[in-house]
């Protein structure tokens, strides 16, 4: 399942799991990268606020080693290498404080 990623994106190889703000399970997988463009699979579960689980293919760009995914309604997700082999993510929403996630590779 591992994508054949360029060396500068090797950190993102594999299946990543985490929880947004410690409450919403999520899975992230980089599927492919070509030039400055990246395609990833993303899914999430449910919690008290998010009532329906979902999955999508994200189309984004690579900026200084970070993966940036613009979304509908002014939303965007940004993933970057974190400490200790993790990936950190931010979900930006219009007029709200960004949500955070730390993702670890699936073992």
SVG drawing of the C-alpha trace seen along z (x, -y; Angstrom):
<svg xmlns="http://www.w3.org/2000/svg" viewBox="-25 -35 40 38">
<polyline fill="none" stroke="black" stroke-width="0.4" points="0.0,0.0 3.0,-2.3 3.2,-5.0 6.4,-5.5 7.2,-8.9 10.1,-11.2 12.9,-11.2 11.8,-14.6 8.4,-13.1 9.6,-9.7 8.5,-10.8 4.9,-10.5 5.2,-6.9 2.7,-4.5 -0.7,-4.6 -1.0,-7.3 -3.5,-7.4 -4.4,-10.0 -7.2,-12.0 -8.2,-15.6 -8.0,-17.3 -8.0,-13.9 -11.6,-13.1 -12.0,-12.4 -10.2,-9.4 -8.6,-9.9 -6.5,-8.0 -4.2,-9.6 -2.3,-8.0 -0.3,-9.7 -1.3,-8.0 1.0,-9.8 3.1,-12.8 4.1,-14.4 6.1,-17.6 4.4,-20.0 1.1,-18.1 0.1,-15.4 -3.0,-13.1 -4.0,-11.5 -6.7,-9.4 -8.2,-10.8 -11.0,-9.4 -12.5,-10.2 -14.8,-8.7 -17.4,-10.3 -17.6,-12.1 -20.1,-14.4 -19.8,-17.1 -19.2,-15.1 -22.1,-12.8 -21.2,-11.0 -18.0,-9.3 -16.4,-10.1 -13.6,-9.5 -12.3,-11.4 -9.4,-11.7 -7.6,-15.0 -5.8,-16.9 -3.1,-19.3 0.3,-20.8 3.7,-20.4 5.1,-23.6 8.4,-23.5 7.9,-19.8 4.3,-20.4 1.3,-19.0 -1.5,-21.6 -5.0,-20.5 -7.5,-23.3 -11.1,-22.2 -14.6,-23.5 -16.0,-26.4 -12.6,-28.0 -11.4,-25.0 -7.9,-23.6 -5.8,-20.8 -2.0,-21.1 0.3,-18.2 4.0,-18.4 6.7,-16.2 6.5,-16.3 8.7,-15.2 9.6,-11.6 8.6,-10.3 5.1,-11.8 3.0,-13.9 1.3,-17.0 -1.8,-18.4 -3.9,-21.6 -7.5,-22.0 -8.2,-25.6 -11.8,-26.8 -13.0,-30.3 -13.2,-32.4 -12.3,-29.6 -9.3,-28.4 -7.5,-25.6 -7.9,-22.1 -4.7,-20.0 -3.8,-16.4 -0.7,-14.3 -0.5,-11.2 1.6,-8.2 2.5,-5.5 0.4,-2.3 2.5,0.5"/>
</svg>
